[in-house]
Amino acid sequence: MIIIVVVIMVRQKIEIKKIDNTTARQVTFSKRRRGLFKKAHELSTLCDVEIGLIVFSSTGKLYEYSSSRYLLSSP
């Protein structure tokens, strides 16, 4: 007798609201910022587009991403 068990993991939906715990908020910011920059890089590569992101932390620190190191101006 063969028994096959399939377990499907479903991600829980989280409520989108401000995280009160400052440490947890900083960890979440760091992880999601990296994820956002990674997605921007993937989109730039897959679709051959130029992307620029500017993100400010709650402390005012600037984080930036650009798919090109050159600034392009519109005609």
Predicted model as a PDB file, atoms N, CA, C, CB and O in Angstrom, pLDDT in the B-factor column:
MODEL        1                                                                  
ATOM      1  N   MET A   1       0.840  -1.173   0.000  1.00 74.00           N  
ATOM      2  CA  MET A   1       0.000   0.000   0.000  1.00 74.00           C  
ATOM      3  C   MET A   1       0.891   1.244   0.000  1.00 74.00           C  
ATOM      4  CB  MET A   1      -0.959  -0.006   1.218  1.00 74.00           C  
ATOM      5  O   MET A   1       1.783   1.376   0.838  1.00 74.00           O  
ATOM      6  N   ILE A   2       0.643   2.151  -0.945  1.00 77.00           N  
ATOM      7  CA  ILE A   2       1.403   3.393  -1.046  1.00 77.00           C  
ATOM      8  C   ILE A   2       0.472   4.544  -0.707  1.00 77.00           C  
ATOM      9  CB  ILE A   2       2.024   3.572  -2.471  1.00 77.00           C  
ATOM     10  O   ILE A   2      -0.615   4.664  -1.272  1.00 77.00           O  
ATOM     11  N   ILE A   3       0.908   5.392   0.223  1.00 76.00           N  
ATOM     12  CA  ILE A   3       0.143   6.570   0.621  1.00 76.00           C  
ATOM     13  C   ILE A   3       0.956   7.797   0.260  1.00 76.00           C  
ATOM     14  CB  ILE A   3      -0.197   6.549   2.148  1.00 76.00           C  
ATOM     15  O   ILE A   3       2.113   7.934   0.657  1.00 76.00           O  
ATOM     16  N   ILE A   4       0.342   8.679  -0.491  1.00 77.00           N  
ATOM     17  CA  ILE A   4       1.013   9.914  -0.879  1.00 77.00           C  
ATOM     18  C   ILE A   4       0.280  11.071  -0.219  1.00 77.00           C  
ATOM     19  CB  ILE A   4       1.055  10.082  -2.435  1.00 77.00           C  
ATOM     20  O   ILE A   4      -0.933  11.221  -0.370  1.00 77.00           O  
ATOM     21  N   VAL A   5       1.023  11.879   0.506  1.00 77.00           N  
ATOM     22  CA  VAL A   5       0.452  13.035   1.179  1.00 77.00           C  
ATOM     23  C   VAL A   5       1.032  14.290   0.538  1.00 77.00           C  
ATOM     24  CB  VAL A   5       0.739  12.998   2.715  1.00 77.00           C  
ATOM     25  O   VAL A   5       2.248  14.442   0.426  1.00 77.00           O  
ATOM     26  N   VAL A   6       0.155  15.173   0.125  1.00 77.00           N  
ATOM     27  CA  VAL A   6       0.587  16.427  -0.471  1.00 77.00           C  
ATOM     28  C   VAL A   6       0.160  17.553   0.463  1.00 77.00           C  
ATOM     29  CB  VAL A   6      -0.011  16.617  -1.909  1.00 77.00           C  
ATOM     30  O   VAL A   6      -1.016  17.688   0.799  1.00 77.00           O  
ATOM     31  N   VAL A   7       1.113  18.340   0.868  1.00 78.00           N  
ATOM     32  CA  VAL A   7       0.836  19.470   1.746  1.00 78.00           C  
ATOM     33  C   VAL A   7       1.039  20.742   0.937  1.00 78.00           C  
ATOM     34  CB  VAL A   7       1.754  19.451   3.022  1.00 78.00           C  
ATOM     35  O   VAL A   7       2.109  20.971   0.372  1.00 78.00           O  
ATOM     36  N   ILE A   8       0.023  21.545   0.888  1.00 79.00           N  
ATOM     37  CA  ILE A   8       0.105  22.809   0.162  1.00 79.00           C  
ATOM     38  C   ILE A   8       0.235  23.928   1.179  1.00 79.00           C  
ATOM     39  CB  ILE A   8      -1.143  23.026  -0.759  1.00 79.00           C  
ATOM     40  O   ILE A   8      -0.636  24.121   2.028  1.00 79.00           O  
ATOM     41  N   MET A   9       1.340  24.667   1.080  1.00 76.00           N  
ATOM     42  CA  MET A   9       1.565  25.780   1.985  1.00 76.00           C  
ATOM     43  C   MET A   9       0.967  27.039   1.362  1.00 76.00           C  
ATOM     44  CB  MET A   9       3.085  25.966   2.283  1.00 76.00           C  
ATOM     45  O   MET A   9       1.278  27.379   0.220  1.00 76.00           O  
ATOM     46  N   VAL A  10       0.130  27.711   2.094  1.00 80.00           N  
ATOM     47  CA  VAL A  10      -0.484  28.937   1.617  1.00 80.00           C  
ATOM     48  C   VAL A  10       0.036  30.079   2.476  1.00 80.00           C  
ATOM     49  CB  VAL A  10      -2.045  28.852   1.663  1.00 80.00           C  
ATOM     50  O   VAL A  10       0.037  30.003   3.705  1.00 80.00           O  
ATOM     51  N   ARG A  11       0.473  31.130   1.811  1.00 79.00           N  
ATOM     52  CA  ARG A  11       0.950  32.293   2.555  1.00 79.00           C  
ATOM     53  C   ARG A  11      -0.227  33.007   3.189  1.00 79.00           C  
ATOM     54  CB  ARG A  11       1.738  33.254   1.639  1.00 79.00           C  
ATOM     55  O   ARG A  11      -1.289  33.163   2.585  1.00 79.00           O  
ATOM     56  N   GLN A  12      -0.011  33.432   4.418  1.00 83.00           N  
ATOM     57  CA  GLN A  12      -1.054  34.189   5.097  1.00 83.00           C  
ATOM     58  C   GLN A  12      -1.061  35.617   4.588  1.00 83.00           C  
ATOM     59  CB  GLN A  12      -0.852  34.159   6.623  1.00 83.00           C  
ATOM     60  O   GLN A  12      -0.014  36.198   4.300  1.00 83.00           O  
ATOM     61  N   LYS A  13      -2.249  36.168   4.483  1.00 85.00           N  
ATOM     62  CA  LYS A  13      -2.354  37.573   4.123  1.00 85.00           C  
ATOM     63  C   LYS A  13      -2.100  38.386   5.381  1.00 85.00           C  
ATOM     64  CB  LYS A  13      -3.752  37.909   3.497  1.00 85.00           C  
ATOM     65  O   LYS A  13      -2.616  38.075   6.454  1.00 85.00           O  
ATOM     66  N   ILE A  14      -1.303  39.422   5.232  1.00 80.00           N  
ATOM     67  CA  ILE A  14      -1.033  40.279   6.378  1.00 80.00           C  
ATOM     68  C   ILE A  14      -1.795  41.580   6.207  1.00 80.00           C  
ATOM     69  CB  ILE A  14       0.485  40.543   6.536  1.00 80.00           C  
ATOM     70  O   ILE A  14      -2.024  42.048   5.092  1.00 80.00           O  
ATOM     71  N   GLU A  15      -2.174  42.139   7.313  1.00 85.00           N  
ATOM     72  CA  GLU A  15      -2.838  43.431   7.279  1.00 85.00           C  
ATOM     73  C   GLU A  15      -1.774  44.500   7.068  1.00 85.00           C  
ATOM     74  CB  GLU A  15      -3.653  43.689   8.588  1.00 85.00           C  
ATOM     75  O   GLU A  15      -0.766  44.534   7.774  1.00 85.00           O  
ATOM     76  N   ILE A  16      -2.002  45.358   6.108  1.00 89.00           N  
ATOM     77  CA  ILE A  16      -1.041  46.414   5.817  1.00 89.00           C  
ATOM     78  C   ILE A  16      -1.342  47.604   6.726  1.00 89.00           C  
ATOM     79  CB  ILE A  16      -1.093  46.828   4.308  1.00 89.00           C  
ATOM     80  O   ILE A  16      -2.299  48.348   6.509  1.00 89.00           O  
ATOM     81  N   LYS A  17      -0.513  47.761   7.735  1.00 93.00           N  
ATOM     82  CA  LYS A  17      -0.618  48.883   8.660  1.00 93.00           C  
ATOM     83  C   LYS A  17       0.770  49.129   9.237  1.00 93.00           C  
ATOM     84  CB  LYS A  17      -1.672  48.602   9.796  1.00 93.00           C  
ATOM     85  O   LYS A  17       1.665  48.294   9.104  1.00 93.00           O  
ATOM     86  N   LYS A  18       0.940  50.259   9.865  1.00 93.00           N  
ATOM     87  CA  LYS A  18       2.240  50.607  10.445  1.00 93.00           C  
ATOM     88  C   LYS A  18       2.628  49.595  11.510  1.00 93.00           C  
ATOM     89  CB  LYS A  18       2.209  52.029  11.043  1.00 93.00           C  
ATOM     90  O   LYS A  18       1.805  49.202  12.336  1.00 93.00           O  
ATOM     91  N   ILE A  19       3.883  49.177  11.486  1.00 92.00           N  
ATOM     92  CA  ILE A  19       4.413  48.261  12.495  1.00 92.00           C  
ATOM     93  C   ILE A  19       4.841  49.093  13.693  1.00 92.00           C  
ATOM     94  CB  ILE A  19       5.613  47.409  11.934  1.00 92.00           C  
ATOM     95  O   ILE A  19       5.689  49.976  13.568  1.00 92.00           O  
ATOM     96  N   ASP A  20       4.265  48.820  14.840  1.00 94.00           N  
ATOM     97  CA  ASP A  20       4.536  49.623  16.038  1.00 94.00           C  
ATOM     98  C   ASP A  20       5.925  49.377  16.626  1.00 94.00           C  
ATOM     99  CB  ASP A  20       3.493  49.335  17.090  1.00 94.00           C  
ATOM    100  O   ASP A  20       6.567  50.309  17.111  1.00 94.00           O  
ATOM    101  N   ASN A  21       6.386  48.137  16.586  1.00 95.00           N  
ATOM    102  CA  ASN A  21       7.692  47.787  17.139  1.00 95.00           C  
ATOM    103  C   ASN A  21       8.784  48.318  16.213  1.00 95.00           C  
ATOM    104  CB  ASN A  21       7.825  46.246  17.328  1.00 95.00           C  
ATOM    105  O   ASN A  21       8.864  47.912  15.053  1.00 95.00           O  
ATOM    106  N   THR A  22       9.628  49.226  16.721  1.00 93.00           N  
ATOM    107  CA  THR A  22      10.628  49.884  15.871  1.00 93.00           C  
ATOM    108  C   THR A  22      11.665  48.911  15.309  1.00 93.00           C  
ATOM    109  CB  THR A  22      11.333  50.970  16.658  1.00 93.00           C  
ATOM    110  O   THR A  22      12.113  49.072  14.173  1.00 93.00           O  
ATOM    111  N   THR A  23      12.047  47.909  16.090  1.00 94.00           N  
ATOM    112  CA  THR A  23      13.026  46.931  15.602  1.00 94.00           C  
ATOM    113  C   THR A  23      12.423  46.109  14.469  1.00 94.00           C  
ATOM    114  CB  THR A  23      13.496  46.003  16.750  1.00 94.00           C  
ATOM    115  O   THR A  23      13.056  45.918  13.430  1.00 94.00           O  
ATOM    116  N   ALA A  24      11.218  45.631  14.666  1.00 94.00           N  
ATOM    117  CA  ALA A  24      10.539  44.847  13.632  1.00 94.00           C  
ATOM    118  C   ALA A  24      10.291  45.696  12.392  1.00 94.00           C  
ATOM    119  CB  ALA A  24       9.208  44.284  14.164  1.00 94.00           C  
ATOM    120  O   ALA A  24      10.396  45.202  11.269  1.00 94.00           O  
ATOM    121  N   ARG A  25       9.964  46.971  12.590  1.00 94.00           N  
ATOM    122  CA  ARG A  25       9.731  47.873  11.466  1.00 94.00           C  
ATOM    123  C   ARG A  25      11.009  48.057  10.654  1.00 94.00           C  
ATOM    124  CB  ARG A  25       9.214  49.233  11.963  1.00 94.00           C  
ATOM    125  O   ARG A  25      10.960  48.050   9.424  1.00 94.00           O  
ATOM    126  N   GLN A  26      12.151  48.220  11.319  1.00 93.00           N  
ATOM    127  CA  GLN A  26      13.431  48.402  10.630  1.00 93.00           C  
ATOM    128  C   GLN A  26      13.822  47.141   9.862  1.00 93.00           C  
ATOM    129  CB  GLN A  26      14.534  48.771  11.636  1.00 93.00           C  
ATOM    130  O   GLN A  26      14.303  47.228   8.732  1.00 93.00           O  
ATOM    131  N   VAL A  27      13.620  45.976  10.467  1.00 95.00           N  
ATOM    132  CA  VAL A  27      13.933  44.712   9.797  1.00 95.00           C  
ATOM    133  C   VAL A  27      13.058  44.548   8.556  1.00 95.00           C  
ATOM    134  CB  VAL A  27      13.733  43.513  10.762  1.00 95.00           C  
ATOM    135  O   VAL A  27      13.548  44.169   7.492  1.00 95.00           O  
ATOM    136  N   THR A  28      11.771  44.832   8.692  1.00 94.00           N  
ATOM    137  CA  THR A  28      10.851  44.732   7.564  1.00 94.00           C  
ATOM    138  C   THR A  28      11.236  45.707   6.467  1.00 94.00           C  
ATOM    139  CB  THR A  28       9.416  44.989   8.017  1.00 94.00           C  
ATOM    140  O   THR A  28      11.216  45.351   5.289  1.00 94.00           O  
ATOM    141  N   PHE A  29      11.586  46.936   6.837  1.00 95.00           N  
ATOM    142  CA  PHE A  29      12.004  47.937   5.856  1.00 95.00           C  
ATOM    143  C   PHE A  29      13.212  47.443   5.076  1.00 95.00           C  
ATOM    144  CB  PHE A  29      12.326  49.273   6.545  1.00 95.00           C  
ATOM    145  O   PHE A  29      13.239  47.533   3.849  1.00 95.00           O  
ATOM    146  N   SER A  30      14.210  46.924   5.779  1.00 95.00           N  
ATOM    147  CA  SER A  30      15.429  46.453   5.117  1.00 95.00           C  
ATOM    148  C   SER A  30      15.146  45.315   4.149  1.00 95.00           C  
ATOM    149  CB  SER A  30      16.449  46.003   6.152  1.00 95.00           C  
ATOM    150  O   SER A  30      15.644  45.315   3.024  1.00 95.00           O  
ATOM    151  N   LYS A  31      14.346  44.344   4.582  1.00 96.00           N  
ATOM    152  CA  LYS A  31      14.035  43.203   3.721  1.00 96.00           C  
ATOM    153  C   LYS A  31      13.220  43.627   2.509  1.00 96.00           C  
ATOM    154  CB  LYS A  31      13.280  42.138   4.505  1.00 96.00           C  
ATOM    155  O   LYS A  31      13.507  43.211   1.387  1.00 96.00           O  
ATOM    156  N   ARG A  32      12.217  44.444   2.732  1.00 95.00           N  
ATOM    157  CA  ARG A  32      11.363  44.863   1.613  1.00 95.00           C  
ATOM    158  C   ARG A  32      12.088  45.814   0.669  1.00 95.00           C  
ATOM    159  CB  ARG A  32      10.096  45.530   2.140  1.00 95.00           C  
ATOM    160  O   ARG A  32      11.832  45.800  -0.535  1.00 95.00           O  
ATOM    161  N   ARG A  33      12.990  46.639   1.199  1.00 96.00           N  
ATOM    162  CA  ARG A  33      13.782  47.518   0.336  1.00 96.00           C  
ATOM    163  C   ARG A  33      14.657  46.682  -0.596  1.00 96.00           C  
ATOM    164  CB  ARG A  33      14.657  48.479   1.185  1.00 96.00           C  
ATOM    165  O   ARG A  33      14.718  46.946  -1.797  1.00 96.00           O  
ATOM    166  N   ARG A  34      15.328  45.680  -0.048  1.00 96.00           N  
ATOM    167  CA  ARG A  34      16.145  44.796  -0.885  1.00 96.00           C  
ATOM    168  C   ARG A  34      15.305  44.081  -1.934  1.00 96.00           C  
ATOM    169  CB  ARG A  34      16.872  43.772  -0.020  1.00 96.00           C  
ATOM    170  O   ARG A  34      15.715  43.941  -3.086  1.00 96.00           O  
ATOM    171  N   GLY A  35      14.113  43.626  -1.514  1.00 96.00           N  
ATOM    172  CA  GLY A  35      13.216  42.956  -2.453  1.00 96.00           C  
ATOM    173  C   GLY A  35      12.755  43.889  -3.562  1.00 96.00           C  
ATOM    174  O   GLY A  35      12.674  43.491  -4.724  1.00 96.00           O  
ATOM    175  N   LEU A  36      12.453  45.131  -3.201  1.00 96.00           N  
ATOM    176  CA  LEU A  36      12.027  46.131  -4.182  1.00 96.00           C  
ATOM    177  C   LEU A  36      13.136  46.406  -5.190  1.00 96.00           C  
ATOM    178  CB  LEU A  36      11.616  47.434  -3.480  1.00 96.00           C  
ATOM    179  O   LEU A  36      12.882  46.468  -6.394  1.00 96.00           O  
ATOM    180  N   PHE A  37      14.364  46.572  -4.703  1.00 96.00           N  
ATOM    181  CA  PHE A  37      15.491  46.830  -5.594  1.00 96.00           C  
ATOM    182  C   PHE A  37      15.757  45.620  -6.498  1.00 96.00           C  
ATOM    183  CB  PHE A  37      16.750  47.175  -4.777  1.00 96.00           C  
ATOM    184  O   PHE A  37      16.091  45.780  -7.672  1.00 96.00           O  
ATOM    185  N   LYS A  38      15.609  44.420  -5.948  1.00 96.00           N  
ATOM    186  CA  LYS A  38      15.806  43.204  -6.742  1.00 96.00           C  
ATOM    187  C   LYS A  38      14.763  43.128  -7.855  1.00 96.00           C  
ATOM    188  CB  LYS A  38      15.727  41.943  -5.844  1.00 96.00           C  
ATOM    189  O   LYS A  38      15.096  42.803  -8.995  1.00 96.00           O  
ATOM    190  N   LYS A  39      13.507  43.427  -7.535  1.00 96.00           N  
ATOM    191  CA  LYS A  39      12.438  43.409  -8.547  1.00 96.00           C  
ATOM    192  C   LYS A  39      12.689  44.472  -9.617  1.00 96.00           C  
ATOM    193  CB  LYS A  39      11.058  43.638  -7.884  1.00 96.00           C  
ATOM    194  O   LYS A  39      12.446  44.233 -10.800  1.00 96.00           O  
ATOM    195  N   ALA A  40      13.168  45.630  -9.208  1.00 95.00           N  
ATOM    196  CA  ALA A  40      13.479  46.688 -10.173  1.00 95.00           C  
ATOM    197  C   ALA A  40      14.579  46.226 -11.124  1.00 95.00           C  
ATOM    198  CB  ALA A  40      13.906  47.986  -9.445  1.00 95.00           C  
ATOM    199  O   ALA A  40      14.501  46.462 -12.329  1.00 95.00           O  
ATOM    200  N   HIS A  41      15.598  45.571 -10.584  1.00 94.00           N  
ATOM    201  CA  HIS A  41      16.692  45.049 -11.419  1.00 94.00           C  
ATOM    202  C   HIS A  41      16.169  43.996 -12.396  1.00 94.00           C  
ATOM    203  CB  HIS A  41      17.810  44.444 -10.535  1.00 94.00           C  
ATOM    204  O   HIS A  41      16.523  44.003 -13.575  1.00 94.00           O  
ATOM    205  N   GLU A  42      15.326  43.096 -11.898  1.00 95.00           N  
ATOM    206  CA  GLU A  42      14.764  42.050 -12.754  1.00 95.00           C  
ATOM    207  C   GLU A  42      13.921  42.661 -13.873  1.00 95.00           C  
ATOM    208  CB  GLU A  42      13.914  41.072 -11.920  1.00 95.00           C  
ATOM    209  O   GLU A  42      14.036  42.254 -15.029  1.00 95.00           O  
ATOM    210  N   LEU A  43      13.077  43.633 -13.535  1.00 95.00           N  
ATOM    211  CA  LEU A  43      12.240  44.293 -14.532  1.00 95.00           C  
ATOM    212  C   LEU A  43      13.097  44.990 -15.584  1.00 95.00           C  
ATOM    213  CB  LEU A  43      11.300  45.302 -13.858  1.00 95.00           C  
ATOM    214  O   LEU A  43      12.803  44.930 -16.778  1.00 95.00           O  
ATOM    215  N   SER A  44      14.141  45.640 -15.137  1.00 93.00           N  
ATOM    216  CA  SER A  44      15.052  46.329 -16.050  1.00 93.00           C  
ATOM    217  C   SER A  44      15.711  45.342 -17.007  1.00 93.00           C  
ATOM    218  CB  SER A  44      16.122  47.098 -15.263  1.00 93.00           C  
ATOM    219  O   SER A  44      15.813  45.599 -18.206  1.00 93.00           O  
ATOM    220  N   THR A  45      16.151  44.229 -16.475  1.00 92.00           N  
ATOM    221  CA  THR A  45      16.829  43.218 -17.288  1.00 92.00           C  
ATOM    222  C   THR A  45      15.867  42.537 -18.258  1.00 92.00           C  
ATOM    223  CB  THR A  45      17.484  42.172 -16.389  1.00 92.00           C  
ATOM    224  O   THR A  45      16.161  42.415 -19.447  1.00 92.00           O  
ATOM    225  N   LEU A  46      14.722  42.098 -17.748  1.00 94.00           N  
ATOM    226  CA  LEU A  46      13.774  41.353 -18.574  1.00 94.00           C  
ATOM    227  C   LEU A  46      13.153  42.201 -19.677  1.00 94.00           C  
ATOM    228  CB  LEU A  46      12.685  40.781 -17.710  1.00 94.00           C  
ATOM    229  O   LEU A  46      12.949  41.721 -20.792  1.00 94.00           O  
ATOM    230  N   CYS A  47      12.855  43.447 -19.372  1.00 93.00           N  
ATOM    231  CA  CYS A  47      12.120  44.299 -20.317  1.00 93.00           C  
ATOM    232  C   CYS A  47      12.993  45.337 -20.997  1.00 93.00           C  
ATOM    233  CB  CYS A  47      10.996  44.994 -19.609  1.00 93.00           C  
ATOM    234  O   CYS A  47      12.499  46.136 -21.792  1.00 93.00           O  
ATOM    235  N   ASP A  48      14.287  45.338 -20.696  1.00 91.00           N  
ATOM    236  CA  ASP A  48      15.236  46.281 -21.287  1.00 91.00           C  
ATOM    237  C   ASP A  48      14.756  47.723 -21.118  1.00 91.00           C  
ATOM    238  CB  ASP A  48      15.444  45.966 -22.776  1.00 91.00           C  
ATOM    239  O   ASP A  48      14.657  48.479 -22.084  1.00 91.00           O  
ATOM    240  N   VAL A  49      14.461  48.086 -19.864  1.00 91.00           N  
ATOM    241  CA  VAL A  49      14.018  49.442 -19.545  1.00 91.00           C  
ATOM    242  C   VAL A  49      14.946  50.050 -18.501  1.00 91.00           C  
ATOM    243  CB  VAL A  49      12.554  49.441 -19.038  1.00 91.00           C  
ATOM    244  O   VAL A  49      15.630  49.342 -17.762  1.00 91.00           O  
ATOM    245  N   GLU A  50      14.954  51.369 -18.461  1.00 91.00           N  
ATOM    246  CA  GLU A  50      15.726  52.092 -17.464  1.00 91.00           C  
ATOM    247  C   GLU A  50      14.826  52.350 -16.253  1.00 91.00           C  
ATOM    248  CB  GLU A  50      16.291  53.430 -18.046  1.00 91.00           C  
ATOM    249  O   GLU A  50      13.690  52.799 -16.404  1.00 91.00           O  
ATOM    250  N   ILE A  51      15.329  52.068 -15.073  1.00 92.00           N  
ATOM    251  CA  ILE A  51      14.548  52.249 -13.850  1.00 92.00           C  
ATOM    252  C   ILE A  51      15.383  53.012 -12.832  1.00 92.00           C  
ATOM    253  CB  ILE A  51      14.089  50.881 -13.271  1.00 92.00           C  
ATOM    254  O   ILE A  51      16.579  52.764 -12.677  1.00 92.00           O  
ATOM    255  N   GLY A  52      14.744  53.931 -12.149  1.00 92.00           N  
ATOM    256  CA  GLY A  52      15.371  54.650 -11.054  1.00 92.00           C  
ATOM    257  C   GLY A  52      14.443  54.624  -9.849  1.00 92.00           C  
ATOM    258  O   GLY A  52      13.247  54.884  -9.982  1.00 92.00           O  
ATOM    259  N   LEU A  53      14.977  54.317  -8.684  1.00 93.00           N  
ATOM    260  CA  LEU A  53      14.201  54.300  -7.445  1.00 93.00           C  
ATOM    261  C   LEU A  53      14.879  55.183  -6.414  1.00 93.00           C  
ATOM    262  CB  LEU A  53      14.040  52.856  -6.905  1.00 93.00           C  
ATOM    263  O   LEU A  53      16.104  55.186  -6.290  1.00 93.00           O  
ATOM    264  N   ILE A  54      14.076  55.925  -5.683  1.00 94.00           N  
ATOM    265  CA  ILE A  54      14.568  56.711  -4.548  1.00 94.00           C  
ATOM    266  C   ILE A  54      13.693  56.348  -3.356  1.00 94.00           C  
ATOM    267  CB  ILE A  54      14.533  58.275  -4.845  1.00 94.00           C  
ATOM    268  O   ILE A  54      12.469  56.456  -3.422  1.00 94.00           O  
ATOM    269  N   VAL A  55      14.322  55.917  -2.268  1.00 95.00           N  
ATOM    270  CA  VAL A  55      13.595  55.513  -1.062  1.00 95.00           C  
ATOM    271  C   VAL A  55      14.221  56.235   0.125  1.00 95.00           C  
ATOM    272  CB  VAL A  55      13.631  53.952  -0.860  1.00 95.00           C  
ATOM    273  O   VAL A  55      15.442  56.252   0.281  1.00 95.00           O  
ATOM    274  N   PHE A  56      13.376  56.828   0.957  1.00 94.00           N  
ATOM    275  CA  PHE A  56      13.830  57.448   2.196  1.00 94.00           C  
ATOM    276  C   PHE A  56      13.336  56.624   3.368  1.00 94.00           C  
ATOM    277  CB  PHE A  56      13.336  58.911   2.306  1.00 94.00           C  
ATOM    278  O   PHE A  56      12.163  56.256   3.418  1.00 94.00           O  
ATOM    279  N   SER A  57      14.222  56.329   4.315  1.00 92.00           N  
ATOM    280  CA  SER A  57      13.816  55.610   5.518  1.00 92.00           C  
ATOM    281  C   SER A  57      13.092  56.564   6.458  1.00 92.00           C  
ATOM    282  CB  SER A  57      15.040  54.971   6.223  1.00 92.00           C  
ATOM    283  O   SER A  57      13.033  57.769   6.212  1.00 92.00           O  
ATOM    284  N   SER A  58      12.547  56.017   7.529  1.00 88.00           N  
ATOM    285  CA  SER A  58      11.841  56.859   8.503  1.00 88.00           C  
ATOM    286  C   SER A  58      12.794  57.821   9.209  1.00 88.00           C  
ATOM    287  CB  SER A  58      11.126  55.986   9.538  1.00 88.00           C  
ATOM    288  O   SER A  58      12.360  58.821   9.780  1.00 88.00           O  
ATOM    289  N   THR A  59      14.098  57.516   9.169  1.00 89.00           N  
ATOM    290  CA  THR A  59      15.087  58.413   9.762  1.00 89.00           C  
ATOM    291  C   THR A  59      15.618  59.431   8.760  1.00 89.00           C  
ATOM    292  CB  THR A  59      16.238  57.611  10.332  1.00 89.00           C  
ATOM    293  O   THR A  59      16.446  60.277   9.099  1.00 89.00           O  
ATOM    294  N   GLY A  60      15.127  59.341   7.506  1.00 93.00           N  
ATOM    295  CA  GLY A  60      15.541  60.292   6.487  1.00 93.00           C  
ATOM    296  C   GLY A  60      16.729  59.850   5.657  1.00 93.00           C  
ATOM    297  O   GLY A  60      17.216  60.612   4.822  1.00 93.00           O  
ATOM    298  N   LYS A  61      17.213  58.612   5.877  1.00 95.00           N  
ATOM    299  CA  LYS A  61      18.346  58.124   5.106  1.00 95.00           C  
ATOM    300  C   LYS A  61      17.888  57.794   3.683  1.00 95.00           C  
ATOM    301  CB  LYS A  61      18.980  56.879   5.786  1.00 95.00           C  
ATOM    302  O   LYS A  61      16.825  57.208   3.478  1.00 95.00           O  
ATOM    303  N   LEU A  62      18.710  58.181   2.707  1.00 95.00           N  
ATOM    304  CA  LEU A  62      18.406  57.996   1.294  1.00 95.00           C  
ATOM    305  C   LEU A  62      18.974  56.672   0.798  1.00 95.00           C  
ATOM    306  CB  LEU A  62      18.962  59.163   0.465  1.00 95.00           C  
ATOM    307  O   LEU A  62      20.132  56.343   1.055  1.00 95.00           O  
ATOM    308  N   TYR A  63      18.138  55.914   0.077  1.00 95.00           N  
ATOM    309  CA  TYR A  63      18.566  54.702  -0.615  1.00 95.00           C  
ATOM    310  C   TYR A  63      18.149  54.874  -2.068  1.00 95.00           C  
ATOM    311  CB  TYR A  63      17.941  53.390   0.029  1.00 95.00           C  
ATOM    312  O   TYR A  63      17.027  55.297  -2.349  1.00 95.00           O  
ATOM    313  N   GLU A  64      19.037  54.550  -2.981  1.00 93.00           N  
ATOM    314  CA  GLU A  64      18.722  54.752  -4.384  1.00 93.00           C  
ATOM    315  C   GLU A  64      19.138  53.559  -5.211  1.00 93.00           C  
ATOM    316  CB  GLU A  64      19.391  56.003  -4.903  1.00 93.00           C  
ATOM    317  O   GLU A  64      20.057  52.821  -4.858  1.00 93.00           O  
ATOM    318  N   TYR A  65      18.439  53.384  -6.327  1.00 93.00           N  
ATOM    319  CA  TYR A  65      18.767  52.335  -7.286  1.00 93.00           C  
ATOM    320  C   TYR A  65      18.593  52.920  -8.684  1.00 93.00           C  
ATOM    321  CB  TYR A  65      17.866  51.059  -7.080  1.00 93.00           C  
ATOM    322  O   TYR A  65      17.634  53.643  -8.952  1.00 93.00           O  
ATOM    323  N   SER A  66      19.508  52.606  -9.545  1.00 92.00           N  
ATOM    324  CA  SER A  66      19.391  53.000 -10.936  1.00 92.00           C  
ATOM    325  C   SER A  66      19.862  51.837 -11.792  1.00 92.00           C  
ATOM    326  CB  SER A  66      20.210  54.293 -11.235  1.00 92.00           C  
ATOM    327  O   SER A  66      20.900  51.234 -11.517  1.00 92.00           O  
ATOM    328  N   SER A  67      19.096  51.523 -12.828  1.00 89.00           N  
ATOM    329  CA  SER A  67      19.483  50.419 -13.698  1.00 89.00           C  
ATOM    330  C   SER A  67      20.610  50.832 -14.640  1.00 89.00           C  
ATOM    331  CB  SER A  67      18.279  49.928 -14.503  1.00 89.00           C  
ATOM    332  O   SER A  67      21.221  49.988 -15.296  1.00 89.00           O  
ATOM    333  N   SER A  68      20.878  52.116 -14.700  1.00 82.00           N  
ATOM    334  CA  SER A  68      21.956  52.621 -15.542  1.00 82.00           C  
ATOM    335  C   SER A  68      22.772  53.611 -14.728  1.00 82.00           C  
ATOM    336  CB  SER A  68      21.401  53.286 -16.842  1.00 82.00           C  
ATOM    337  O   SER A  68      22.222  54.352 -13.913  1.00 82.00           O  
ATOM    338  N   ARG A  69      24.058  53.627 -14.939  1.00 66.00           N  
ATOM    339  CA  ARG A  69      24.873  54.582 -14.198  1.00 66.00           C  
ATOM    340  C   ARG A  69      24.924  55.921 -14.892  1.00 66.00           C  
ATOM    341  CB  ARG A  69      26.273  54.047 -14.011  1.00 66.00           C  
ATOM    342  O   ARG A  69      25.509  56.872 -14.371  1.00 66.00           O  
ATOM    343  N   TYR A  70      24.312  56.010 -16.076  1.00 62.00           N  
ATOM    344  CA  TYR A  70      24.288  57.253 -16.830  1.00 62.00           C  
ATOM    345  C   TYR A  70      22.950  57.948 -16.666  1.00 62.00           C  
ATOM    346  CB  TYR A  70      24.574  56.993 -18.308  1.00 62.00           C  
ATOM    347  O   TYR A  70      21.907  57.294 -16.640  1.00 62.00           O  
ATOM    348  N   LEU A  71      22.971  59.243 -16.559  1.00 54.00           N  
ATOM    349  CA  LEU A  71      21.734  60.022 -16.515  1.00 54.00           C  
ATOM    350  C   LEU A  71      21.311  60.322 -17.946  1.00 54.00           C  
ATOM    351  CB  LEU A  71      21.916  61.345 -15.692  1.00 54.00           C  
ATOM    352  O   LEU A  71      22.096  60.814 -18.757  1.00 54.00           O  
ATOM    353  N   LEU A  72      20.078  60.019 -18.228  1.00 53.00           N  
ATOM    354  CA  LEU A  72      19.553  60.288 -19.558  1.00 53.00           C  
ATOM    355  C   LEU A  72      18.613  61.472 -19.481  1.00 53.00           C  
ATOM    356  CB  LEU A  72      18.833  59.050 -20.141  1.00 53.00           C  
ATOM    357  O   LEU A  72      17.781  61.543 -18.577  1.00 53.00           O  
ATOM    358  N   SER A  73      18.730  62.399 -20.412  1.00 53.00           N  
ATOM    359  CA  SER A  73      17.836  63.548 -20.430  1.00 53.00           C  
ATOM    360  C   SER A  73      16.838  63.415 -21.562  1.00 53.00           C  
ATOM    361  CB  SER A  73      18.627  64.852 -20.566  1.00 53.00           C  
ATOM    362  O   SER A  73      17.149  62.857 -22.614  1.00 53.00           O  
ATOM    363  N   SER A  74      15.636  63.928 -21.342  1.00 49.00           N  
ATOM    364  CA  SER A  74      14.604  63.899 -22.380  1.00 49.00           C  
ATOM    365  C   SER A  74      14.874  65.006 -23.382  1.00 49.00           C  
ATOM    366  CB  SER A  74      13.184  64.050 -21.767  1.00 49.00           C  
ATOM    367  O   SER A  74      15.362  66.075 -23.015  1.00 49.00           O  
ATOM    368  N   PRO A  75      14.558  64.755 -24.653  1.00 47.00           N  
ATOM    369  CA  PRO A  75      14.781  65.790 -25.674  1.00 47.00           C  
ATOM    370  C   PRO A  75      13.807  66.933 -25.533  1.00 47.00           C  
ATOM    371  CB  PRO A  75      14.669  65.198 -27.067  1.00 47.00           C  
ATOM    372  O   PRO A  75      13.856  67.886 -26.312  1.00 47.00           O  
TER     373      PRO A  75                                                      
ENDMDL                                                                          
END                                                                             
